[in-house]
């Protein structure tokens, strides 16, 4: 069997049928084709990479390995390779610095000593980049003078040369792509003030601490805390023994004066029967009686009970005591008492219209002049005391307006500066300034804390620009002003560097005291790019 199998295997190719292929094998021709196909698939990524690299090498050889210009990417027209001003960053053919005839420089006026800027528009309006020559009025110059005289403003150096630079763009589209946004110079109200913490209190000239003028016992107290009072209104009655004694002395003085007067009159009528010495002695006694009467009157006046003997003329002697019993009391109040009521009542009255802020007494309590019975205030007037930094208070003057806002409040209360302390607080090192506040509407409450400001200057038509447009460059403040012909199709797209004198910063805007005029247009958003170009051009200039 083994030999037959061997023979069949050997003879098969010669004439017999080929043996059946084993399971899992392919004919020789088919296997080679698939193997070649698989090899090609595995080599495709490598071929692609080599093809890309070859393309890059070819492109680099043709272009000299140069990146295309930004103008080519943005669709701007191509210019000759040598038409480019590297110093100013624009095509040389339109560069206004390299070609002065494209935009001749205006007349140079130099440094303005009055306003502290170069090429001052207040003195030379023709430098303003406006469609028409602006008109500068005397009011404009006076407004700038007030601002400069009020406080020390950041100075611009006369040696600054940045105002000579002009920043140019190749086109308006290039400026837009650089993020340059502009806003016109406007006018509006601005307030310059110094601020400080403050406290509201009652006006001390309208705050009365009421006491009795003589020791005694409180007969009756009529008012409670919060009750309104009128000037002269009785708030309490005190039963004072001294009042009784003063009234008794006054009655005796009046009776004695009347008696001495009748005696002198009788002696004078007895002409020739009475010695002159007797008449003289009687007249002297009459004078002494009048003096005692005047002294008794003054004693009652000192107790707050004004009285004049002339008011008792024609009153019988036995009726004088009844007329004097309720001296100093309003008639309406006196009518509520009868003849059994003591005649030693001393009224305590309100000195002005106001409100009872404090009561410290009860009926029957023994009191003396050292004890405060009531505190009466006038809430229609308040005092505001501000604590200001010493350096800020230098510009504060009497009569200046004051605005005060309580903590957490939204409304401001107006007043005026009435007093400036002559000394600095030894603890806080601040200067106290007092203002009178009108509180007729009663909005302000005593002992309220808040923030106040003293208005140093208030301008209804100040020149304003966004604060982001102003840049400090070491020795001067500059802004970038758009050329008046910028929007014309064929005009150079130029921004002029202008030195300015900034004033007060109010919110998002900054006041420009000098250097700009209303109607000009300044770069705001993206002006940092102009500043960077300005500084780049100054490198190496010292």
C-alpha positions in Angstrom: 0.0 0.0 0.0 2.8 2.3 0.8 4.4 1.7 -2.6 1.2 2.3 -4.5 0.7 5.6 -2.7 4.2 6.7 -3.5 3.8 5.8 -7.1 0.6 7.7 -7.4 2.1 10.7 -5.9 5.0 10.6 -8.3 3.0 10.0 -11.4 0.3 12.4 -10.7 1.7 15.3 -12.6 2.5 13.3 -15.6 -0.8 12.0 -16.6 -3.3 11.4 -13.8 -5.7 13.9 -12.2 -4.1 16.3 -9.9 -4.7 15.6 -6.2 -7.4 17.6 -4.5 -6.0 20.6 -2.6 -5.9 20.3 1.2 -8.5 22.1 3.2 -7.6 25.8 3.8 -5.2 26.2 1.0 -5.6 28.3 -2.3 -4.3 27.6 -5.7 -0.9 29.1 -6.3 -2.0 31.8 -8.7 -4.7 33.2 -6.5 -2.6 33.5 -3.3 0.1 35.5 -5.0 -2.5 38.1 -6.3 -4.0 38.7 -2.9 -0.7 39.0 -1.2 0.3 41.7 -3.6 -2.9 43.6 -3.1 -2.5 43.5 0.6 1.0 44.9 0.4 -0.2 47.8 -1.8 -2.9 48.7 0.8 -0.4 48.8 3.6 1.9 51.1 1.6 -0.9 53.7 0.7 -0.4 55.9 3.9 3.3 56.1 3.3 2.7 57.1 -0.3 0.2 59.8 0.7 2.7 61.3 3.2 5.5 61.2 0.7 3.2 62.9 -1.9 2.3 65.7 0.6 5.9 66.3 1.6 6.8 66.4 -2.1 4.1 69.0 -2.7 5.3 71.1 0.3 8.9 70.9 -1.0 7.8 72.0 -4.5 5.7 74.9 -3.1 8.6 76.1 -0.8 11.0 76.0 -3.7 8.8 78.1 -5.9 7.9 80.6 -3.2 11.2 80.9 -1.4 9.6 79.6 1.8 7.8 83.0 2.3 4.4 83.2 4.1 1.8 85.1 2.1 1.1 88.7 3.2 -1.9 89.5 5.4 -3.3 91.7 2.6 -3.3 88.7 0.2 -5.3 86.6 2.8 -7.8 89.5 3.3 -8.4 90.1 -0.4 -6.7 93.4 -0.6 -5.1 94.2 -4.0 -1.6 93.0 -4.4 1.2 95.6 -4.5 4.7 95.5 -5.8 7.1 93.7 -3.4 9.1 96.9 -2.9 6.0 99.1 -2.2 6.1 98.8 1.5 7.2 101.2 4.3 8.5 99.0 7.1 8.9 102.0 9.4 5.3 103.1 9.3 3.6 99.8 8.5 1.7 100.9 5.3 2.5 100.8 1.5 5.1 103.4 0.8 3.0 104.8 -2.1 0.3 106.0 0.3 2.5 106.7 3.4 1.8 110.3 4.5 5.1 110.4 6.5 7.2 109.3 3.5 5.2 111.4 1.1 4.4 114.7 2.9 2.5 116.0 -0.1 -0.2 113.4 0.5 -1.1 115.1 3.8 0.9 118.3 4.5 1.4 119.0 8.2 -0.6 122.0 9.5 1.1 125.0 11.1 2.9 124.2 14.3 2.0 126.4 17.3 4.1 124.6 19.9 3.6 124.4 23.6 0.7 126.3 25.3 1.9 127.5 28.7 -1.7 128.4 29.8 -3.4 125.1 29.2 -0.4 122.8 29.3 -0.8 121.0 25.9 0.8 121.1 22.5 -1.0 122.6 19.6 -3.8 123.9 21.9 -7.2 123.9 20.2 -8.6 126.5 22.7 -6.1 129.0 21.4 -5.9 127.7 17.9 -9.2 126.1 16.8 -7.9 125.4 13.3 -5.9 122.4 14.6 -9.2 120.6 15.5 -10.0 117.7 13.3 -13.6 118.7 12.6 -15.3 119.2 9.2 -15.7 122.9 9.9 -13.5 125.2 12.0 -15.0 125.2 15.5 -15.8 128.3 17.5 -14.1 128.7 20.9 -16.0 131.0 23.2 -14.8 132.9 26.2 -17.0 130.6 28.3 -14.9 127.7 27.1 -11.7 129.3 28.2 -13.2 130.3 31.5 -14.3 126.7 32.1 -10.7 125.5 31.5 -9.3 128.2 33.8 -11.7 127.2 36.6 -10.6 123.6 36.3 -6.9 124.4 36.3 -7.1 126.8 39.2 -9.0 124.5 41.4 -6.5 121.7 41.8 -3.1 120.4 40.7 -3.7 118.6 37.4 -1.3 116.0 36.0 1.2 118.0 33.9 2.3 117.3 30.4 6.0 117.8 29.7 6.8 120.6 27.2 9.5 118.2 25.8 7.0 115.5 24.9 7.1 114.9 21.1 4.4 112.3 20.7 2.0 114.9 19.3 4.1 114.9 16.2 3.3 111.3 15.3 0.5 110.2 13.0 -0.7 106.6 12.9 -1.8 105.5 9.5 -3.7 102.4 8.3 -3.5 101.0 4.8 -7.3 101.1 4.5 -10.4 101.6 6.6 -10.8 97.8 6.5 -7.4 97.3 8.1 -8.4 99.7 10.9 -11.6 97.7 11.5 -9.7 94.4 11.5 -7.4 95.9 14.1 -10.4 96.5 16.4 -10.3 100.3 16.3 -13.6 101.7 17.5 -14.2 105.5 17.7 -16.6 107.8 19.6 -17.1 111.6 19.1 -16.0 114.1 21.7 -19.1 115.2 23.6 -20.2 117.7 26.2 -22.1 117.0 29.4 -22.3 117.8 33.1 -19.4 116.9 35.4 -19.1 117.3 39.1 -15.7 117.6 40.9 -15.9 116.9 44.6 -14.1 115.6 47.7 -15.8 112.9 49.7 -15.7 111.8 53.2 -17.7 109.9 55.9 -20.2 112.0 57.8 -22.7 112.0 60.6 -26.0 113.9 60.8 -26.9 115.6 64.1 -29.4 118.2 65.3 -28.4 121.8 64.7 -26.9 122.8 68.0 -28.1 126.3 67.6 -31.6 124.9 67.4 -31.3 122.5 70.3 -32.5 123.6 73.7 -32.0 121.9 77.0 -34.7 123.3 79.3 -34.2 123.6 83.0 -36.0 125.6 85.7 -34.6 129.0 86.7 -35.2 128.3 90.4 -35.2 125.2 92.6 -38.6 123.7 93.4 -41.0 120.9 92.8 -42.5 120.1 89.4 -46.2 121.1 89.6 -47.1 119.7 86.3 -45.3 118.4 83.1 -47.3 118.8 79.9 -45.2 117.4 77.1 -44.1 113.9 76.1 -41.2 112.8 73.8 -42.2 113.5 70.2 -44.8 116.2 71.0 -44.5 119.3 68.8 -44.2 122.6 70.6 -44.5 126.3 69.6 -42.3 129.1 70.7 -43.4 130.3 74.2 -45.5 127.3 74.8 -45.4 126.0 78.5 -44.0 122.5 78.7 -43.9 122.4 82.5 -44.7 124.3 85.7 -42.4 124.4 88.7 -43.6 125.4 92.2 -40.7 127.6 93.3 -40.5 129.4 96.7 -38.2 132.0 95.3 -40.9 133.0 92.9 -43.3 133.6 95.8 -40.8 135.8 97.5 -40.0 137.8 94.4 -43.7 138.5 93.8 -44.2 139.5 97.5 -41.2 141.9 97.3 -42.6 143.4 94.1 -46.0 143.9 95.7 -44.5 145.7 98.6 -42.4 147.8 96.4 -45.4 148.9 94.3 -47.4 149.7 97.4 -44.5 151.7 99.0 -43.9 153.6 95.7 -47.6 154.5 95.6 -47.6 155.7 99.2 -44.4 157.8 98.8 -45.8 159.3 95.6 -49.1 160.4 97.4 -47.1 161.8 100.3 -44.9 163.9 98.1 -47.9 165.1 96.2 -49.6 166.2 99.4 -46.6 168.0 100.7 -46.2 169.9 97.5 -49.8 171.0 97.5 -49.3 172.5 101.0 -47.4 175.5 99.8 -46.0 177.6 102.6 -47.1 175.4 105.5 -44.4 172.6 105.2 -40.8 173.2 105.5 -38.7 172.7 102.4 -36.6 170.1 104.2 -39.6 167.9 104.8 -40.5 168.0 101.2 -37.0 167.1 100.2 -36.9 164.2 102.5 -40.2 162.9 101.2 -39.0 163.1 97.6 -35.8 161.2 98.6 -38.0 158.5 100.1 -40.0 158.4 97.0 -36.9 157.8 94.9 -35.8 155.0 97.2 -39.2 153.4 96.8 -39.0 153.5 93.0 -35.5 152.0 93.2 -36.9 149.1 95.3 -39.7 148.7 92.8 -37.3 148.5 89.9 -35.2 146.0 91.8 -38.2 143.8 92.4 -39.2 144.0 88.8 -35.7 142.9 87.7 -35.9 139.9 90.1 -39.0 138.7 88.4 -37.5 139.3 85.0 -34.5 137.1 86.0 -36.9 134.3 86.8 -38.5 134.6 83.4 -41.5 136.5 84.5 -41.4 139.9 82.7 -43.4 142.5 84.5 -43.7 146.3 84.5 -45.2 148.4 87.3 -46.9 150.6 84.7 -49.1 147.7 83.9 -50.5 147.8 87.4 -51.5 151.4 87.3 -55.1 151.9 88.2 -55.3 148.5 90.0 -56.4 148.7 93.6 -53.9 147.7 96.2 -56.1 144.8 97.4 -56.3 143.4 93.8 -52.6 143.5 93.0 -52.0 140.0 94.4 -54.7 138.4 92.2 -53.2 140.2 89.2 -49.8 138.9 90.0 -50.7 135.3 91.0 -50.4 133.7 87.6 -47.8 136.1 86.1 -46.1 134.6 83.0 -48.8 132.0 82.3 -50.9 132.1 79.2 -54.4 133.2 79.8 -55.9 130.0 78.6 -53.7 128.0 81.0 -54.3 130.4 83.9 -58.1 130.0 83.5 -57.8 126.3 84.4 -56.6 127.2 88.0 -58.6 128.6 90.8 -57.8 130.9 93.7 -56.5 128.0 95.8 -53.7 127.4 93.4 -50.2 128.4 94.6 -48.9 131.7 93.3 -45.4 130.5 93.1 -45.6 128.8 89.7 -42.6 129.2 87.4 -43.3 128.2 83.8 -40.8 126.4 81.6 -41.3 127.4 78.0 -40.1 126.3 74.6 -37.7 128.9 73.0 -38.6 128.1 69.4 -40.9 125.8 67.3 -39.7 122.3 67.5 -40.2 118.8 68.9 -39.6 117.4 72.3 -36.6 115.0 71.9 -36.2 114.1 75.5 -38.1 114.3 78.8 -36.3 113.6 82.1 -38.9 114.6 84.8 -42.2 113.6 86.4 -44.8 115.5 88.3 -43.8 116.2 91.9 -40.1 115.7 91.3 -37.8 118.2 93.1 -35.6 119.9 90.6 -33.0 122.6 90.4 -31.3 124.7 87.6 -28.7 122.0 87.0 -31.2 119.4 86.0 -32.3 119.2 82.3 -36.0 118.7 82.3 -36.7 118.6 78.5 -34.7 118.7 75.3 -36.4 120.5 72.4 -35.0 120.4 68.9 -35.8 121.8 65.5 -35.7 118.9 63.1 -36.1 121.1 60.1 -32.4 121.9 60.3 -29.6 119.5 60.7 -25.8 119.6 61.0 -23.7 117.3 58.8 -20.1 116.8 60.0 -17.8 115.3 57.4 -14.3 113.9 58.0 -12.1 114.9 55.1 -8.5 114.1 54.3 -6.3 117.1 55.0 -5.0 117.2 51.4 -8.6 117.1 50.0 -9.8 119.8 52.3 -7.5 122.4 50.9 -9.9 123.3 48.2 -13.0 123.4 50.5 -14.4 126.9 51.2 -17.4 128.3 53.1 -20.6 128.3 51.1 -19.7 125.4 48.8 -22.5 123.0 48.1 -22.6 119.7 49.9 -24.4 116.4 48.9 -25.0 113.7 51.5 -26.3 110.2 51.1 -27.1 107.9 54.0 -25.7 104.4 54.1 -27.8 102.3 51.8 -29.8 105.3 50.7 -30.3 106.5 47.1 -31.5 110.1 47.6 -29.0 112.9 48.3 -29.7 115.8 50.7 -28.3 119.2 49.8 -26.6 121.7 52.1 -23.8 124.2 52.2 -20.5 124.4 54.0 -20.9 126.5 57.2 -17.7 125.7 59.2 -14.2 124.4 58.6 -12.3 123.2 61.6 -9.0 125.0 62.4 -7.4 121.8 63.7 -6.8 118.2 62.5 -8.3 115.4 64.6 -5.4 114.0 66.6 -6.7 110.4 66.2 -8.0 110.2 62.6 -5.8 112.9 61.2 -8.8 114.2 59.3 -10.3 117.7 59.1 -13.9 118.2 60.2 -16.2 120.2 57.9 -19.7 121.1 58.9 -22.6 121.7 56.6 -26.1 123.0 57.2 -28.8 120.6 55.8 -32.3 121.6 55.0 -34.6 118.9 56.5 -38.0 120.4 56.0 -39.3 117.1 54.6 -38.0 115.2 57.6 -36.1 112.6 55.7 -32.9 112.9 57.6 -32.7 111.5 61.1 -30.2 112.5 63.8 -27.2 110.2 64.5 -27.3 108.9 60.9 -24.1 107.9 59.2 -23.4 108.1 55.5 -21.1 109.5 52.8 -21.0 113.1 51.8 -19.2 115.1 49.2 -18.3 118.8 49.0 -18.8 120.0 45.5 -15.8 122.0 44.4 -16.8 122.6 40.8 -19.8 121.8 38.8 -19.7 122.2 35.0 -22.9 121.7 32.9 -21.1 121.6 29.6 -17.7 120.0 30.2 -15.8 118.2 27.3 -16.0 114.5 27.9 -14.6 111.4 26.3 -14.5 107.7 27.3 -11.8 107.0 29.9 -10.4 104.2 27.7 -9.3 106.8 25.1 -6.7 108.5 27.4 -3.2 107.1 27.7 -0.4 108.1 29.9 3.0 107.8 28.3 5.4 108.7 31.0 5.5 112.5 30.5 2.2 113.3 28.8 -1.4 112.2 28.3 -2.3 111.4 24.7 -5.4 110.5 22.7 -5.7 109.5 19.1 -7.9 111.8 17.0 -9.3 110.6 13.7 -8.4 112.8 10.7 -11.3 115.0 9.5 -11.1 113.5 6.0 -10.9 109.9 7.2 -14.3 108.8 5.8 -13.6 110.2 2.3 -12.9 107.2 -0.1 -9.4 108.3 -1.3 -8.3 110.0 1.9 -5.4 108.6 4.0 -6.7 106.7 7.0 -4.8 108.6 9.7 -5.1 109.1 13.5 -3.4 112.2 15.0 -1.7 111.9 18.3 -2.9 114.8 20.6 -1.7 115.7 24.1 -4.6 116.5 26.5 -5.0 117.8 30.0 -7.5 115.5 31.8 -9.7 116.7 34.6 -12.1 114.8 36.8 -13.1 111.2 36.1 -16.8 110.8 36.4 -18.0 107.3 36.0 -16.8 105.9 32.6 -16.0 109.3 31.2 -13.1 111.6 31.7 -13.2 115.4 31.5 -10.8 117.0 29.0 -9.8 120.4 30.3 -7.7 121.2 27.2 -6.6 119.4 24.0 -9.9 118.5 22.4 -13.0 120.2 21.1 -16.5 118.9 20.8 -17.1 117.2 17.4 -13.7 115.6 17.1 -13.6 111.8 17.0 -11.2 109.8 19.1 -10.2 106.1 19.2 -11.6 104.2 22.2 -11.8 100.5 21.8 -8.6 99.2 20.2 -6.7 102.4 20.9 -4.1 100.2 22.7 -3.1 99.1 19.2 -2.4 102.7 18.2 -0.5 103.2 21.5 1.7 100.1 20.7 2.4 101.5 17.2 3.3 104.8 18.8 5.7 103.3 21.2 7.2 101.1 18.6 8.0 104.1 16.5 9.7 105.7 19.5 12.1 102.9 20.2 15.7 104.1 20.0 14.7 107.8 20.2 15.7 108.1 23.8 
